[in-house]
């Protein structure tokens, strides 16, 4: 295994219970030095095809799968059998149609041994208006869930949401049908018993995340909101687990992990953003 030494910062929470490790270097080379089966959750947003050209150089859509597969192979190695990989990615329009590099990547990762377990949608609820000749402005992005095994950790109660005002009206006057299991009329095998929701204050969420794009950090070309990694860290890890972001950017994932008492590792290839992430995480630690 390659034992190349990389520049690294160790930042501890004030309670010195959890630690953030930040590496300066190419993610593929850095991950090659990590132990197998050592990471509980990977949350990342790599450069999209032909985007961030001025900072990361950009990767052509036709070359994207070839570029990413060596990285995903190493991520598969270091992820625990009980771990999860969340990949934030989006197709690009080329010559008037959607390129298929994301679909091709999913298929090739399955060949590597990944399980494509779920897909979440990040709905950008404050997306600015826009229009093109043959489409409208994107207001959503993919959050692909990959796993090593079917027996992955998942703490669903940590992301439950309030029932909502609809429940007060819907559950006030129940019919006879509402008091028993009502099977689907289309023969799907699904059914529901509305009366079981009486007295409940919380419900399980859907796989559509309604998150605004606002962020307090304006010094990076592409920053997702803290609420995004927060949701997945709560869902797939517990206190003391380790979270990895191989494309760290401004440090949002690691900041969130420290706030939630998780250990974290981040890798950033550009020194400008490595220094920015270090500064942002240090500021956050002082506020904890």
N, C-alpha and C positions, 0 to 999 in steps of 0.2 A: 504494500500500500504506500502511496506517495506520502512522505512526511515533510513536505515543504512547509516552512514557517511563514505565517501570515501576520500582519499587524492586527492586534486584537485589543479590545477594551473590555474589562470586567466591571460592570456597574451593579452595585448592590442596593436593594431597597433599604430605607432607613432602619427597618427592623432586622436587616441582614438575614432575612429568612429566604428570600428569593434573589436570583441573580440574572442579569442580562449580559450575554456575551455578544460583542459586535466585532465582526471580521471585515477587514478590507481586502477584497480579492474577488476573483472569478468564482461564482457559486459552485460550479462543477468541481473545481480544484479544491476548494475549501471543504465541501461535503465529503470528498474522497477520504478525508482524514477523520471523519466521525465514526464512532462505533456503530455497528449494526444493531438494529432493534433498540434504539435509544431515544426516539422522539415520539411524543404522544400525539401531537397535532402539527400539521403544516398548513399555514394560511399564507397565501401569497398572490400577488398580481404581477406577473412578469410583463416585460414590454410587449404590447400587442404588435401585430404585424404592421410594418411601415409607420409605427408611431414612436414618439420620443426620439425622432431622428437626430435632433440637435443635442441630445444628452447621451443616449445610448447607441446611436448609430442606426437603429432600425433593423428589423429582420424582414426580408421579403416574404410574402404569404406562401409562395411556392417552396421556400426553404425552411419554414417555421417548424414543421414536424421534425425534420432532420436535425435542426438546432436543439429542440427541446428534449428529444428522446434520451440522449445521454444523461441529462439532468434528472429526468423522471426515473430513470433506472437507478440512480444513486439515492433518490428520495425513497424509492421502494425499499432499498436495502436498509436505510437508517430508520424508517418508520417501524414502530412496534406492531406486532400482529393485532393489537387492540386499538391501534391508532387510526387517524383519519387525515386525508389530504384534501384541502379545499382550494380549488384553482379558480381565481377570478379572471375571466377571459372573455373576449368578444370578437365575433367575426368582423371582417372589413369588406366594404363594397369596392369591387374592382370591375371596371368596364360595365358599370350599371347593374351588377348582380353580386350577391353575397358570395364571398370566397368560402370554400369548404375546408379550410385548414383546421378549424376547430373540430369538425366531424372526423376528419382524417386522424387528428391527434388522439381523439377518444378511442378510435378503433385500434390504433397502433399501441396505445397504452394498455389496452385490454390484452393484446398479444404479449406484452411485457409481463403480465401477471396481475395487473390492477383489476379490481372490481369497480365498475362504474355504478355506484350504489344509488345515487340520488342526484338531482339537479335542482338547485335553488335559483330563484330569479331575484335580483336586486332591482326593485322598481325605484328609480330616482324621482321621488315625488315632487321635487322642485326643479325639474328639467326645464330649461328655457325653451320658448317656442321656436320652431324652425320648419322650413320646408325646402325640398329639392324637387326637381322636375318629376321624379318617379317615386318618391318616398317622403316620409316625414322624419323628424328628428328622433334619434334613439333616446328612449327614456328608461332602458333596462340593460342589464348585463348578466351574463351567466356566472353562476357559482357552482362549479362541478365538484361533486363529492366522489372521491376515490378511496377505496380501502384495500387492505392487504388480505383480510379475511372477513367472513360474515359476522364474526364475533367481536365487533368493535365496541368500544365504550361509548355510551350515549346517555346523557343526563337530561331527559326531556322536561322534567319538572322545573329545571332552572330557567327555561325560556317561555314559561306559560304566560298568557296574556289575560287581561280582564275580560269577563264575559261580554260586557257591552250593554248598552241600554235596551237593545232589541230583546234581550232575555226577559226583561221585566214585563213587556207586553206579550211576548210569545208564550211565556209560561204562566200567565195569569189565569187564563181560562183554557184548560186542556180538554180536548175531546176524548171520546172513548178510544179512538185510534191512537192518540198520543200516550195512552196509559199502557200500551203493550208494544212489542216489537212489530214495526210495520215494514214488511219486506218490500223491496223495490218492485215497481210495476213492470220493469223491463226484463226481469228474470236474471239480474246480474248476481244475485246471491247476497247483495248488500241490504241492510235494513237499519232501522233506528228506533229507539224508544225515547221519545222526547221527555217523558217524565223523569228520566234519570238525571236530567240537568237541573232539576229543582234543588235550590240551596247551594248550587255551585257558584263560586265567585270567579274562578279562573278556568281557562280553556287552553288546549294545545294550539299552537300557531299553525299557519299554513306554510308552504314552502315558497311563498312570495314575501320578500322582506321589503317593507315600505320605509326606505331610509333616505333622508335628505343628503345632498352632496356637500353641504357646508363643512368646512374644516377650519380650524384655527391656524393652520400652517399654510402659508402662501408661497413658500420658498422651494417647492418641488413641482415638477411638471405634471405629476399625476398622483394625487393623494386620495385614498378612500377614507370615509369618515370613521372615527373611532367606534361608532356603533356597530360597524360591520364585523371587525375581528372580535369585538366584545361578545356578540351573539354566538359566534361559533366557538369561542374559547369556553363560554359557559356551557354550551351544549355538549362538547366533546371532551372536556378535561375537568379535573378537580384540582384543588389547591396543591401546589408542589409539583405538578406535572410540568413537562417541558414543551414549549411551543417554538417552532422554527419558521422564519420567514427568509427564504433564500434570495429574495429581491427586496431588500429592506427599505430603500428610498429614504424617507424622512423619519422613519422609526415608529410609525403608528402602531404596528402590531406589538412591538416590544413594550411600548408605553402602556398599552392596554393590558398586556400579560402581567406586568409588574403591579398594576393597580388591582388586579384580581389574584395576586399572590401566586402567580405561576412563574417558573423559570423560563428563560427565553434565549433564543439564539438568532442573530440576524447577520446577513451577509450583504455587502454592498460593494460593487466594483468601482464606483467613482468616489474618489477621495472627498470631493465637495459634499456629496450626500452622506458619506461616512461621517464626516465631521459634523454635518447638520444633525444627523440622527443622534450622535453622541451628545451634542448640545441639548437637543430636545428631550432626550431621556433623562439627562442630569437635571434639567429644570423640573421635570415631572417628579423625580425622586424627592426633590426639595419640598414639593407640595404635598407629598404623601403623609 
